[in-house]
Structure formats: C-alpha cells, structure tokens
Amino acid sequence: MFDLDLHLHSTASDGTLSPSQLIDKCAESGLKVVALTDHDTLNGIEEAIVQSNKLGTIEVVSGIEISCSWNGEEIHVLGLFPSLSNSRLYDYCNRARKNRLYRCKKIVEKLQQIGVEIEFEKVIDLAGKAVIGRPHIAKALVDAGYVKYPKEAFDLYLGPTHASYYPSSTISPFEAIDLLLESSALPVLAHPMRSKVKSGRNPIKNLSKLVAEFKDRGLQGIEVHYGDYTDDQINKLSVIAEENDLIECGGSDFHNSGNPGEPQPGTIGPPMENFHKLKDRLQ
C-alpha cells in the first residue's frame, strides 16, 4: 500500500462519496497525504480538510482538475496547492460549470435522437449540487438499464467516436497552466497515457514534444504512477519526467464509480519523498 494519493474525486464533481466519506476511506486505507482534485471546482476541499483535522491521521492537499482542449484532444491538468482565495480561479470554475451544463444537455439531446430514452432532468437530479459531467449521464444510462456499468456507457454512447458525443468548450492546457500558476498552484499533467479502466480516454499525441512545451510554460509535474498503468507505461513516463525536470506524481483517480477493476485509494501512487519535492518546488 502507498502513503500518497494525489488524484481523488468526490461528490463535488463526479465521485460518489462525499468529501468526508472519501477522507474516511483514504484514512482507513492507510494513506497519509491525499489531494482532492475534483473537476473544475474547489467546493469539496474545505469539508475534506475539516474531516482530516477531526481524524488527525491524514493530511489533505487542496487540488483541482482542469479540463482542457488542444487540437481536438481532451487534456486534463491538475493543480496542486491552489490558493482558495484566488478570484480568477473561481471565475473559471463558474464558467466551467455553465459550459458543462450546456454540454450535458446537448449530449442528452443527441442520445434522445438515436432512441435512448433518458431525460435531462434525471441527469440534473443525479448531479445534485455537483459540477455536472458525462459520468452523471453514464449513471442515468445505468439506472435506465441501457448498460450495466458506467464504463459501458462511455464505451457504447459517450466516447468521442460516438454519435452522441459533444465536445467540451473549455480552455487550452497553456491557459490552464497560466491560471494555476497565478493561483499559486503547481500544474501537473494528468493521465497522459491510455488506461484500460478509463475507457473514454485516449493517450496524448506527440506527448514528449507537448510535455516540453508545457514545461516551458510552467508545468511542474506529470502523472507517472497512475490508476492501472503498467510497468512499461510507468517507465516511459518516468523517462519523460526526468528529461523535463518534472516531479513524478499520480494516484488512483478514484471516483467510487462501481466499475469493475477501479483502482482503490492507496493501491498506487508516487513515493512520499515526491510530496516533499512538490512542497519544495512550491516555495
């Protein structure tokens, strides 16, 4: 088991455990330091920190996962240690929430056009106060009996090659890096290679070249120890990290989604010494 997990999601975005429940689970797994990195929101961090203080055995790092678009690709950038008082970051989160709502509405309309009978109101109910996303549509498809698991919804309906797909309207990775640096965060490139568990995610094209460009812009880390990555993937990413003086990050990307084989908190992550490297880089 590992002591460090720098990629976790709660009900503030598309996870199914509340921030408090997530921290309880992480503590039970023996984790010492975790980062809550919900999609395009900071809303769960305060609750997570309060719960960690109650337990006294686990530290919570503030974080966010920013959804980006580049040359038709979806790329995600994590921000670790963002300031919770940066108004521009909150402005971005508000815009992202509206864009996500519009996107999900369009996807549901496209699903209805091909005979999939789910209602947008159902998706909104499932999201509740969370930042809405495709996983909420996937849950609606599960509840309606179209698929057994959320992963199947992405395989059959929600992935970028399907008729119901609608692209996100968001910022570029370079703009995300700028935004995170302005908010005193460390930008980290998220899940750059294919994951079997995450079916809707393609590897980043021209990765080595793009990472070098991101590094010049201010990228500080890259996810190397991630999810269900193989030893071969980890080794390749470790070389890229070393070539660009990036800190090796990572974690389970846990959502408690119910998908078979979903990596659990504490089952993968970078060594604890990398957390200290991040804090040194933060200075």
Helices and strands as residue ranges (DSSP letters): E 4-8, H 19-28, E 33-36, H 45-55, E 59-70, E 73-80, H 87-113, H 120-127, H 134-143, H 150-153, I 154-158, H 173-182, E 186-189, H 207-217, E 221-226, H 231-243, E 247-251, H 272-282
